[in-house]
Amino acid sequence: MLLNKRGFLSRIFRPLFHLVSRNWHMYLIGFLFGLGFDTAPEVVLFGISAPQAADDMSLATILIFPALFTAGMCLVDTANGVLMLGAYAGRS
């Protein structure tokens, strides 16, 4: 009954949907998504910060990059939470 077998992506990913047969399988999928979406920007951040540290830039200046990353993630996650709250509030 998943999406009533409609939609382009539903047809493409139908074999993958059958792989998730227990609740804990979703934990593994979420873990893989977390590695892909959160770790990649952190690695890029390290890649940007490392050459700056090699050029004897001060530690306070180098820590601006992680602080901006954290602020951006907080802003986007908060906005997402507010939007989802509004989207799901109308359904109950």
Protein Blocks (a to p, Z undefined) as FASTA:
>chain_A
ZZnlgajklmmmmmmmmmpmbfklmmmmmmmmmmmmmmmmmmmmmmmmmmmmmnopafkl
mmmmmmmmmmmmmmmmmmmmmmmmmmmmmmZZ
